[in-house]
Amino acid sequence: MDARLSRYHEVYARSLADPEGFWGEAASAIDWYEPAKRVFDKDAGVYGRWFTGAVCNTCYNAIDRHVERGRGAQAAIIYDSPVTNTRRAITYAELQREVATLAAVLVDFGVTKGDRVIIYMPMVPEALFAMYACARIGAIHSVVFGGFAAKELATRIDDAKPKLILSASCGIEAARVVPYKPLLDAAIDLSSAKPQACLILARAQCEAPLSAGRDHDWGSLREKALAANKMASCVPVLATDPLYILYTSGTTGIPKGVVRDNGGHMVALAWSMKNHYGVEPGEVYWAASDIGWVVGHSYIVYAPLFHGCTSILYEGKPVGTPDAGAFWRVISEHKCAAMFTAPTAFRAIKKEDPQGKLFAQYDLSNFRTLFLAGERGDPPTIEWAEQLLKKPVIDHWWQTETGWAIAGNPMGLGMLPVKHGSPTVAMPGYDVRIVDEQCKEVADGKMGSIVVKLPLPPSCLPTLWQNDERFKESYLSEFPGYYKTADAGFKDEDGYLFIMGRTDDIINVAGHRLSTGGMEEVLASHKDVAECAVIGIADQLKGEVPCGFIVLKAGVNREPEEIEREIVALVREKIGPVAAFRLVLTVPRLPKTRSGKILRGTMKKIADHEPWTMPATIEDPKALDEIGGALKDKGVGV
């Protein structure tokens, strides 16, 4: 593959040389009630604002305009729920009716432009209807991952102060029903800000008692509104008005409310569908994520519909619903052109079906590209997926704060050569630099902090919800003139980025700065390892030493001690004795958040005997007990 055949380099160069011209042209893909007075106003907001003075509506661009222009009969959403054995295609015209009806219900409750609405929902179509309905009337939605702990939900209620909360009786995690109503009730009891009302969607798997005067049955409100033919029109909002708040964990324990605006968000996401993901209007696109996370917001709910695609909403898991062939079935059945998921999902599939026997049962002839993001794409997993799919497997890197790719491989501009371990190159608008502690750029190949020169491109957060000072302190103060990603890595001589982990994943072994990500690559390359994690643990002599955790592939029946010895030798061979890598523990699974991120920080605290709290987003708390037990068995942290 020849990098010279891609249009990327000229497009990227133009985006930095003439950002207003570049994004002004990209804005032509969006319908505006009034165009921007300024494409970028450097004097507005904390670091400038995009499309100031423009008037628009996000819901209109996602739904109504497609109905007006002949896409009404095309599926907008395909709901595929193996946990309830449900398949449902929702056309753009049906979606318009459902959303306009729900928006009218919200208006009846007094919700107006600028009001906040919390959405605490499972992966069902009504959750998407709720997000679009808020966007339709200019309300600001804040989606909280369904089943999130009551205390965490309460902190978000107190920060956002919602007029309404939309929820459901339950979610379904594989074979387990998770009642939401007790969690919601407990959260409202804990919070000082109280919603005026709650709309509760009744699901067949679990009943939810309604609190008189506060709670309302979603289904009956919908029926009444439909019978009365109540529908709300799209409300014009400023491009700089907030579309949503999405909370991300803060180091202080108080969550940070990332703000997304209306205009810049639409422009960047619409641009990304064709140019980054290489997808055409009318094609089927699948982001296997959750609407509670940024990937779900950007690439289940919004971007595919801005572009006139069909988006898949999947209520299931990569394995266990019913097996490790679940993803292949969905891609095959719905003729999916491109998919986006986390590397964790593919490691789970690889662990259960290392030979890819289930893959062989499905026809993936319509499928073109697999995109991975959410955590570092380790080369062994990417290589395994490439060999199985015989299609491009594209790692890319971004954050809740940005809403779309910081670095990627732009399929629509012409694919660049893949380098395993790299999410490829900076996307248009992102002037990415690698700097040392003094904010001086470092040489190619040298590790440093990854920063982005201000201004950030469209879609990136303009601030935190009602907290400009915390925004500046968290992201802009450490490296003046730059946005701090809090990731560490390096650039090679071709400008490819290598993200080696969060800046707190760099360990200092006897004065040598080493990346745990680099060590994890070595561990993952062992033929018997399905998943791994490396943390730095306190050591009196060297300051820190690395400790590896491995999960073995299904069917491996060798002694763990033998595999552990091989891995120690492998790290010594690939990285060298400087790593001081002598400790490997075999565990049944790794502790993760529900979005698939490994809880390395908590694992480190357990190993170092530091006080720790159970992370709110943990998938299964027992996994941390297993880590503690494994460390104890090896005499670590005791």
C-alpha positions in Angstrom: 0.0 0.0 0.0 1.4 3.3 -1.1 0.9 6.3 1.2 1.3 8.6 -1.8 -2.0 7.3 -3.2 -3.9 8.8 -0.2 -5.3 12.3 -0.2 -4.7 12.4 3.5 -1.5 14.5 3.5 -2.9 17.4 1.5 -6.2 17.4 3.3 -4.5 17.4 6.7 -2.1 20.1 5.7 -5.0 22.3 4.6 -6.9 21.7 7.8 -4.0 23.2 9.8 -3.1 26.0 7.3 -6.7 27.2 6.7 -9.0 25.8 9.4 -11.8 28.2 8.8 -11.8 27.4 5.1 -11.6 23.7 5.7 -14.4 23.4 8.3 -16.5 26.0 6.5 -16.6 23.7 3.5 -17.2 20.6 5.7 -20.3 22.5 7.1 -22.0 22.3 3.7 -23.0 18.7 4.6 -25.2 20.1 7.3 -28.6 22.0 6.9 -28.6 25.4 8.7 -31.5 27.7 9.5 -28.8 30.5 9.5 -25.2 30.1 8.5 -22.3 31.0 10.9 -21.3 34.6 11.2 -17.8 33.3 12.0 -16.6 29.8 11.3 -14.2 30.1 14.2 -14.3 33.0 16.7 -11.1 32.9 18.7 -12.4 35.4 21.2 -15.4 33.4 22.2 -15.5 30.8 25.0 -12.4 29.4 26.8 -10.3 28.9 23.7 -12.6 30.0 20.9 -15.9 28.6 19.5 -16.9 27.1 16.2 -19.7 28.3 14.0 -20.7 31.3 16.1 -24.0 32.8 15.2 -25.2 29.8 13.2 -28.7 28.4 13.9 -29.5 24.7 13.5 -31.2 21.6 14.8 -29.4 18.3 15.4 -32.5 16.2 15.2 -33.6 17.8 11.9 -30.2 16.9 10.4 -30.3 13.3 11.8 -33.9 12.5 10.8 -36.3 15.0 9.2 -34.2 16.1 6.3 -33.7 12.4 5.2 -37.5 11.9 5.2 -38.0 15.0 3.2 -35.4 13.9 0.6 -36.7 10.4 0.0 -35.1 8.2 2.7 -38.3 7.8 4.7 -38.6 4.1 3.9 -35.0 3.3 4.6 -34.1 1.7 7.9 -32.5 4.3 10.2 -32.1 2.0 13.2 -31.9 -1.8 13.3 -32.5 -3.0 16.9 -30.9 -6.5 17.3 -31.3 -7.9 20.8 -30.2 -11.5 21.3 -30.9 -11.1 25.1 -34.7 -10.7 24.3 -34.7 -12.5 21.0 -35.9 -9.3 19.2 -35.1 -7.9 15.8 -36.8 -4.6 14.7 -36.0 -2.3 11.8 -37.2 1.3 12.3 -37.4 3.4 9.2 -36.5 7.1 9.1 -40.2 7.9 8.7 -41.2 5.8 11.7 -38.3 7.3 13.7 -39.5 10.8 12.9 -43.0 10.0 14.2 -41.7 8.3 17.4 -39.3 11.1 18.2 -41.7 14.0 17.4 -44.3 12.2 19.6 -42.0 11.7 22.6 -40.7 15.3 22.1 -44.4 16.5 22.5 -44.7 14.5 25.7 -41.5 16.2 27.0 -43.0 19.6 26.1 -46.2 18.7 28.0 -44.0 18.3 31.1 -42.7 21.8 30.6 -39.3 20.9 29.1 -37.9 23.7 27.0 -34.7 24.8 25.3 -31.8 24.6 27.7 -33.4 22.3 30.3 -31.5 19.1 31.2 -33.0 15.6 30.9 -31.2 12.6 32.3 -31.6 9.3 30.3 -30.9 6.2 32.4 -31.7 3.5 29.9 -30.7 0.1 28.5 -29.9 -0.5 24.8 -33.4 -0.2 23.5 -34.8 2.0 20.7 -36.6 4.2 23.2 -33.3 5.4 24.6 -32.4 6.7 21.1 -35.9 8.3 20.7 -35.2 10.1 24.0 -31.9 11.5 22.9 -33.3 12.7 19.5 -36.4 14.1 21.3 -34.3 16.2 23.6 -32.2 17.4 20.6 -35.5 18.2 18.7 -36.7 20.7 21.3 -33.3 22.1 22.3 -33.2 20.3 25.7 -29.8 19.0 26.8 -29.6 15.3 27.4 -27.3 13.6 29.8 -27.2 9.8 29.3 -26.0 7.8 32.3 -25.0 4.2 31.7 -28.0 2.0 32.6 -27.5 0.1 35.8 -24.9 2.6 37.0 -24.6 2.6 40.9 -27.1 4.9 42.7 -24.4 7.1 44.2 -22.9 7.7 40.8 -26.2 8.5 39.3 -27.0 10.9 42.2 -23.8 12.9 41.6 -24.8 13.4 38.0 -28.4 14.4 39.0 -26.9 17.0 41.4 -24.6 18.4 38.7 -27.0 18.5 35.8 -30.2 19.3 37.8 -32.5 17.6 35.3 -36.2 18.6 34.9 -37.0 15.0 33.9 -35.4 11.6 34.1 -36.2 9.0 31.5 -35.6 5.4 32.6 -36.8 1.8 32.2 -37.8 -1.0 34.5 -34.6 -3.0 33.8 -31.6 -3.7 31.6 -30.4 -7.2 30.6 -26.8 -8.1 31.0 -26.3 -11.4 29.1 -28.6 -13.8 31.1 -29.0 -11.4 34.1 -31.9 -9.0 34.5 -30.8 -5.8 36.3 -33.7 -3.8 37.8 -33.2 -0.1 37.3 -36.0 1.4 39.3 -34.5 0.6 42.8 -31.3 2.2 41.7 -33.1 5.3 40.3 -35.2 5.6 43.5 -32.1 5.4 45.7 -30.3 8.0 43.5 -33.1 10.5 43.7 -33.2 9.9 47.5 -29.5 10.7 47.7 -29.5 13.7 45.4 -30.4 17.2 46.6 -31.7 18.2 43.1 -35.0 16.4 42.5 -36.5 15.9 39.0 -40.1 17.1 38.5 -41.0 13.8 37.0 -39.7 10.4 35.8 -40.9 8.5 32.7 -40.5 4.8 33.1 -40.5 2.3 30.2 -42.0 -1.0 31.3 -40.1 -4.0 29.9 -41.6 -7.5 30.0 -38.6 -8.9 31.9 -39.2 -6.8 35.1 -42.0 -4.8 36.6 -41.3 -1.4 38.2 -43.5 0.1 40.9 -44.3 3.8 40.1 -44.1 6.5 42.8 -47.4 8.4 42.7 -47.1 12.0 41.6 -43.6 11.6 40.3 -43.4 8.6 38.0 -45.3 8.1 34.8 -45.7 5.1 32.5 -43.9 5.9 29.3 -46.0 3.5 27.2 -49.4 5.0 28.2 -48.1 8.6 27.7 -46.9 7.6 24.2 -50.3 6.0 23.4 -52.2 9.1 24.5 -49.9 11.5 22.5 -50.3 9.3 19.4 -54.1 9.2 19.7 -54.1 13.0 20.0 -51.7 13.3 17.1 -49.4 15.4 19.2 -46.0 16.1 17.6 -43.3 18.6 18.4 -41.5 20.5 15.7 -37.7 21.0 15.6 -36.7 24.1 17.6 -33.9 26.2 16.2 -30.8 26.5 18.5 -27.5 28.1 18.2 -24.6 26.0 16.9 -22.8 26.9 20.2 -25.7 25.8 22.4 -25.1 22.5 24.3 -26.5 19.3 22.7 -25.5 17.1 25.6 -23.5 16.6 28.8 -21.6 13.3 29.1 -20.0 12.6 32.4 -16.5 11.1 32.6 -14.6 10.1 35.7 -12.7 12.8 37.4 -9.6 12.2 39.5 -11.2 13.9 42.5 -14.2 11.6 42.4 -16.5 14.3 41.2 -17.4 13.5 37.6 -16.6 15.9 34.8 -19.5 17.0 32.7 -18.1 17.1 29.1 -20.2 19.5 27.0 -20.9 18.8 23.3 -22.2 21.6 21.2 -24.7 21.3 18.3 -23.0 22.8 15.3 -19.4 21.7 15.5 -20.5 18.2 16.6 -22.6 17.7 13.4 -19.9 19.1 11.1 -17.1 16.9 12.4 -19.1 13.7 12.7 -20.7 14.0 9.3 -17.2 14.6 7.9 -15.8 11.5 9.7 -18.4 9.0 8.3 -17.2 9.3 4.7 -13.6 10.5 5.1 -12.5 8.4 8.1 -14.8 5.4 8.1 -15.2 5.2 4.3 -19.0 4.6 4.6 -21.6 5.9 2.0 -25.2 7.1 2.7 -27.6 4.1 2.7 -25.0 1.6 4.0 -25.3 -0.2 7.3 -22.8 0.8 10.0 -22.4 -0.8 13.4 -20.7 0.6 16.5 -20.9 -2.2 19.0 -20.8 0.0 22.1 -23.3 1.4 24.6 -25.2 4.7 24.4 -23.8 5.4 27.9 -20.4 5.9 26.4 -19.1 8.5 23.9 -18.8 5.9 21.1 -22.5 5.1 21.5 -23.4 8.8 21.4 -21.2 9.6 18.3 -21.4 6.4 16.3 -24.7 4.6 17.2 -26.9 7.6 17.7 -25.7 10.6 15.7 -23.0 10.3 13.0 -24.6 7.4 11.0 -27.9 9.3 10.8 -26.3 12.6 9.9 -24.8 10.7 6.9 -28.1 8.9 6.0 -26.8 5.5 7.0 -28.5 2.6 8.8 -27.2 2.2 12.4 -27.3 -1.0 14.4 -28.4 -0.9 18.0 -27.2 -4.2 19.6 -28.4 -5.4 23.0 -26.0 -8.2 23.6 -22.3 -9.2 24.2 -19.5 -10.4 21.9 -19.5 -13.8 23.7 -22.3 -15.6 25.6 -25.3 -14.2 23.6 -25.2 -17.0 22.6 -21.6 -17.6 21.6 -18.4 -16.1 20.2 -20.0 -16.0 16.7 -22.5 -13.3 17.8 -20.7 -10.4 16.0 -20.3 -12.4 12.8 -24.1 -13.2 12.8 -25.0 -9.5 13.2 -22.6 -8.4 10.4 -23.8 -11.1 8.1 -27.6 -10.8 8.8 -27.7 -7.0 8.4 -25.2 -6.8 5.6 -23.0 -4.4 7.6 -20.3 -2.5 5.7 -18.2 -1.3 8.7 -18.0 -2.1 12.4 -16.5 -0.2 15.3 -15.8 -1.9 18.6 -13.2 -2.1 21.4 -10.2 -4.4 21.3 -11.5 -6.0 24.5 -14.4 -7.5 22.5 -12.1 -9.1 20.0 -9.9 -10.5 22.8 -13.0 -12.1 24.3 -13.9 -13.6 20.9 -10.3 -14.8 20.4 -10.2 -16.4 23.8 -13.4 -18.4 23.2 -12.8 -19.3 19.6 -9.1 -18.9 18.9 -9.3 -20.8 15.6 -12.3 -18.8 14.3 -14.5 -21.8 13.7 -17.7 -19.9 14.3 -16.6 -17.2 11.9 -16.6 -19.7 9.0 -20.4 -20.2 9.4 -21.3 -16.7 8.2 -21.2 -14.7 5.0 -19.4 -11.4 5.5 -19.1 -10.5 1.8 -20.6 -7.1 2.4 -18.2 -6.3 5.2 -15.2 -4.0 4.4 -13.5 -2.6 7.5 -13.2 -3.3 11.2 -12.4 -0.3 13.4 -11.1 -0.6 16.9 -10.8 2.0 19.6 -11.5 2.6 23.3 -8.2 1.3 24.6 -4.9 0.4 23.0 -5.2 -2.0 20.1 -2.5 -4.6 20.9 -0.8 -6.0 17.8 -1.5 -9.7 18.5 -5.3 -9.0 18.6 -5.2 -6.9 15.5 -3.1 -9.5 13.6 -5.5 -12.3 14.7 -8.5 -10.2 13.4 -6.7 -9.4 10.1 -5.9 -13.1 9.5 -9.5 -14.1 10.3 -11.3 -11.4 8.4 -8.9 -10.8 5.5 -10.1 -7.2 5.6 -8.5 -4.0 7.0 -8.4 -3.8 10.8 -8.0 -0.1 11.7 -7.0 1.0 15.2 -7.9 4.6 16.0 -7.6 6.8 19.1 -9.9 9.4 20.7 -11.5 10.4 23.9 -14.9 11.3 25.5 -13.7 14.9 25.4 -13.2 15.0 21.6 -16.2 13.0 20.4 -14.4 11.7 17.3 -11.0 10.5 16.2 -7.9 12.4 17.2 -5.8 9.8 15.2 -6.9 7.3 12.7 -6.4 5.8 9.2 -8.7 7.8 6.8 -10.3 5.1 4.7 -12.4 7.6 2.7 -9.3 9.6 1.8 -7.3 6.5 0.8 -6.0 4.0 3.3 -2.5 4.6 4.6 -0.1 1.6 5.4 -1.0 0.0 8.7 1.7 -0.2 11.4 0.7 -2.5 14.2 0.6 -0.7 17.5 -0.2 2.7 16.0 -3.6 4.3 15.4 -1.9 5.9 12.4 -1.9 9.7 12.0 -3.5 12.8 13.4 -6.9 13.6 11.8 -7.6 17.0 10.2 -7.8 19.8 12.7 -5.7 18.1 15.3 -2.2 19.5 15.6 -0.7 16.7 17.7 2.6 17.2 19.4 4.8 15.1 21.8 6.3 17.2 24.6 8.4 16.8 27.8 7.5 18.2 31.2 8.8 21.6 30.1 6.4 21.6 27.2 9.3 21.3 24.7 8.8 19.0 21.7 10.8 15.8 21.8 12.6 14.0 19.0 10.9 11.3 16.8 10.8 8.0 18.6 11.1 9.6 22.1 8.3 9.1 24.6 6.5 12.1 26.0 3.1 13.6 26.8 0.7 13.8 23.9 -0.9 17.2 23.5 -2.9 19.0 20.9 -2.2 22.6 20.0 -5.2 24.9 20.6 -7.7 25.5 19.1 -9.2 22.0 19.2 -11.2 21.2 16.0 -15.1 21.1 15.9 -16.9 18.6 18.1 -14.3 18.7 20.9 -15.5 20.0 24.3 -15.7 23.8 24.6 -15.8 23.4 28.4 -17.1 21.3 31.3 -20.7 21.8 32.3 -20.9 25.2 34.2 -17.2 24.9 35.2 -14.8 26.8 32.9 -12.2 26.9 35.7 -12.1 23.1 36.2 -11.9 22.7 32.4 -8.8 25.0 32.3 -7.2 23.3 35.3 -7.9 19.7 34.0 -6.9 20.2 30.4 -5.2 23.5 29.6 -3.0 24.7 32.5 -0.2 22.1 32.5 0.9 22.7 28.9 0.0 26.4 28.1 -1.4 26.7 24.6 -2.1 23.0 24.4 -4.9 20.6 25.3 -3.5 17.8 27.6 -4.7 14.4 26.5 -3.2 12.7 29.6 -1.9 10.0 27.2 1.8 9.2 26.7 3.4 8.0 23.5 5.7 9.0 20.6 5.7 9.8 16.9 7.8 7.9 14.4 9.7 9.3 11.4 6.5 9.0 9.2 4.4 11.0 11.7 2.6 7.9 13.0 1.4 8.1 16.6 2.0 5.4 19.1 -0.1 5.7 22.2 1.6 3.8 25.0 -0.9 4.4 27.7 -2.1 7.0 30.1 0.6 9.2 31.5 0.1 7.3 34.7 0.8 4.0 32.9 4.5 5.0 32.5 6.5 3.4 35.2 9.9 4.5 36.5 12.1 1.4 37.0 15.4 2.5 38.6 15.4 5.8 36.7 14.3 4.3 33.3 10.9 5.5 32.0 9.2 2.4 30.6 5.8 1.9 29.0 3.5 -0.8 30.5 1.8 -0.8 27.1 5.0 -1.9 25.4 5.3 -4.8 27.9 1.7 -5.7 27.4 2.5 -6.1 23.6 5.1 -8.6 24.4 2.9 -10.6 26.8 0.0 -10.6 24.3 2.3 -12.0 21.6 2.6 -15.3 23.5 0.6 -18.0 21.8 -1.3 -19.1 24.9 -2.3 -15.6 26.2 -5.8 -14.3 25.5 -5.6 -11.1 27.5 -3.0 -9.3 29.7 -2.3 -6.3 31.8 0.9 -4.9 33.2 1.1 -2.5 36.2 3.9 -0.9 38.1 4.1 -1.9 41.7 6.1 -0.2 44.4 9.6 -1.6 45.0 12.0 -0.3 47.8 15.1 -0.8 45.6 14.0 0.3 42.1 11.1 2.6 42.9 8.7 0.5 40.8 8.8 -2.9 39.1 6.4 -4.3 36.5 3.9 -7.0 37.4 2.1 -8.9 34.6 -1.3 -10.5 34.7 -2.4 -13.0 32.0 -5.6 -14.7 31.1 -5.0 -17.9 29.1 -6.9 -18.9 25.9 -9.7 -21.4 26.2 -8.4 -24.9 25.8 -4.8 -24.2 27.0 -4.0 -27.1 29.4 -0.3 -26.5 30.2 0.9 -25.6 33.7 0.5 -21.8 34.3 4.0 -21.7 35.9 5.6 -22.9 32.7 3.9 -20.2 30.6 4.8 -17.6 33.2 8.5 -18.5 33.0 8.3 -18.3 29.2 6.8 -14.8 29.4 9.5 -13.5 31.8 12.1 -14.8 29.3 10.2 -13.2 26.4 10.1 -9.7 28.0 13.8 -10.1 28.8 14.5 -10.9 25.1 12.2 -8.2 23.6 12.7 -5.3 26.1 15.8 -6.3 28.0 16.8 -6.8 31.6 16.2 -3.0 32.2 12.5 -3.8 32.5 13.2 -5.9 35.7 10.2 -8.0 34.6 10.1 -11.1 36.9 6.5 -11.3 38.1 3.6 -12.8 36.1 0.3 -14.0 37.6 -2.2 -16.2 35.8 -5.8 -15.1 36.6 -9.2 -16.3 35.3 -10.1 -12.8 34.0 -9.1 -9.2 34.3 -11.2 -6.6 36.2 -12.8 -4.2 33.7 -15.3 -1.4 33.4 -18.5 -2.1 31.5 -17.0 -0.4 28.4 -14.1 -2.8 28.5 -11.3 -0.7 30.0 -9.0 -2.7 32.3 -8.9 -1.3 35.8 -5.1 -1.0 36.1 -5.2 1.8 38.6 -7.2 -0.2 41.1 -5.1 -3.3 40.5 -2.0 -1.2 41.3 -3.6 0.1 44.5 -4.4 -3.4 45.7 -0.8 -4.6 44.9 0.7 -1.5 46.8 -1.6 -1.9 49.8 -3.1 1.5 49.2 -6.7 2.4 50.1 -9.0 1.8 47.1 -12.7 2.1 46.4 -14.8 -0.1 44.2 -15.0 1.7 40.8 -18.6 2.6 39.9 -18.2 1.3 36.4 -16.9 -2.2 37.2 -18.4 -5.1 35.3 -17.9 -7.7 38.1 -16.5 -6.8 41.5 -15.4 -10.4 42.1 -12.6 -9.9 39.5 -10.8 -7.6 41.9 -10.9 -10.2 44.7 -9.3 -12.7 42.3 -6.5 -10.2 41.6 -6.0 -9.7 45.4 -5.9 -13.5 45.8 -3.4 -14.0 43.0 -1.1 -11.3 44.4 -1.3 -12.9 47.9 -0.5 -16.3 46.6 2.7 -14.9 45.1 3.5 -13.0 48.3 2.9 -9.6 46.7 1.3 -6.9 48.8 1.1 -9.0 51.9 
